[in-house]
Amino acid sequence: MTSRLPISRAYKVPSDFDAAVFEDVDLFVHQILAASMARMIPAIQDRVFRGCRINGPAVLLPSRGTSFDDCNFGDPRGDMNNLLFQPLGERATGAVALLNCRFEGCEFMEVGFTGAPAFMDSMKAIKTTPRFGTLS
């Protein structure tokens, strides 16, 4: 697979926030979540993102079936822990759940991540270089 990173194209807004596949567009997490919630789905679910800039502010909670391939998770300022949030209780209230989503060659800006211990450990193991690799 040829890397799409870094994304250097002009800013482009998606024409349909209900689309199943987003390619080479720039979007805010709240836009996709709002489109899902309008359909009574309280998560971002069953979506594919290719070559997208994903903007926050947001904390994402990747769950079953969500994967990241050749993605830049944002500026960790030398430590991936700076992008991670861990709830103090049993729930991650306020985090945006991702179910069965695929991110390929995407860049995240002003986005934090939380999740199950295995996911958090995978994120911590990522080297802090411009391209971060694969997580699933």
C-alpha positions in Angstrom: 0.0 0.0 0.0 1.3 3.4 -0.9 1.1 5.9 2.0 -1.2 8.8 1.7 0.8 10.7 4.4 1.4 13.5 4.9 -1.8 14.9 3.5 -1.0 18.0 1.6 -4.1 18.6 -0.5 -6.4 21.6 -0.2 -9.1 21.6 2.5 -12.2 19.7 1.2 -15.6 19.3 3.1 -17.6 16.2 2.5 -20.9 16.6 0.7 -22.7 13.9 2.7 -22.1 13.3 6.4 -24.2 10.1 6.2 -21.8 8.5 3.7 -20.4 5.0 4.5 -17.1 5.9 2.9 -15.2 9.2 3.2 -12.2 9.7 1.0 -9.8 12.7 0.8 -12.0 15.0 2.9 -11.7 17.0 6.0 -14.2 16.6 8.8 -14.8 17.3 12.4 -15.7 14.3 14.7 -18.8 16.1 15.9 -20.1 16.4 12.3 -20.1 12.6 11.8 -21.4 12.0 15.3 -24.3 14.4 14.7 -25.3 12.7 11.5 -25.3 9.3 13.3 -27.3 10.7 16.2 -29.9 12.1 13.8 -30.5 8.4 12.9 -30.6 7.5 16.6 -27.2 5.8 16.6 -25.1 7.2 19.5 -21.7 6.2 17.9 -19.8 6.5 14.7 -20.4 3.1 13.2 -19.7 1.2 10.0 -17.7 3.9 8.3 -14.5 3.9 6.2 -12.2 6.9 6.2 -9.4 7.1 3.6 -6.9 10.0 3.3 -9.0 12.1 5.7 -8.1 14.8 8.1 -10.1 14.0 11.3 -10.4 17.1 13.5 -11.4 17.5 17.2 -11.7 18.5 19.8 -12.7 15.0 20.6 -11.8 11.8 22.6 -12.4 8.7 20.5 -13.2 5.3 21.9 -12.3 2.6 19.3 -14.3 -0.5 19.9 -15.0 -3.8 18.1 -14.0 -4.0 14.5 -12.3 -0.6 14.4 -8.8 -0.4 12.8 -6.2 2.1 11.9 -3.7 1.6 9.0 -0.9 4.1 8.1 -2.4 6.8 10.3 -0.8 9.9 12.0 -2.6 10.2 15.4 -1.5 13.7 16.0 1.3 15.5 17.8 2.1 13.6 20.9 5.0 16.1 21.8 7.4 13.1 22.1 5.1 10.9 24.2 2.1 8.9 23.0 0.7 9.1 26.5 -0.2 12.8 25.8 -2.9 11.5 23.4 -4.4 9.0 25.7 -7.1 9.4 28.3 -8.0 6.8 30.9 -11.4 6.9 32.8 -11.2 6.7 36.6 -14.4 4.6 36.7 -15.9 1.8 34.6 -17.1 4.1 31.7 -15.7 6.7 29.4 -18.6 9.1 29.5 -18.3 11.8 26.8 -16.0 9.8 24.6 -17.1 9.2 21.0 -17.5 5.4 20.3 -16.2 4.0 17.0 -17.7 0.7 16.0 -16.6 -1.2 12.9 -14.8 1.8 11.4 -11.6 1.7 9.3 -9.1 4.5 9.1 -6.6 4.3 6.2 -4.0 7.0 5.7 -5.7 9.5 7.9 -4.4 12.4 10.0 -5.9 13.2 13.4 -5.7 16.7 14.8 -6.7 17.7 18.4 -8.0 14.2 19.0 -7.4 12.1 22.1 -8.0 8.3 22.5 -9.3 6.0 25.1 -10.3 2.4 25.2 -9.7 -1.1 26.5 -6.4 -1.9 28.1 -5.2 -3.8 25.0 -5.9 -0.8 22.7 -4.2 1.6 25.2 -1.1 -0.7 25.3 -1.0 -0.7 21.5 -1.1 3.1 21.4 1.6 3.4 24.0 3.9 1.1 21.9 3.7 3.3 18.8 6.8 5.2 17.9 6.4 8.9 17.8 7.4 9.4 14.1 5.2 11.1 11.4 3.8 7.8 10.3 2.5 5.6 13.0 1.5 2.2 11.4 -1.3 -0.2 12.1 -3.6 -0.8 15.0 -6.7 -3.1 15.1 
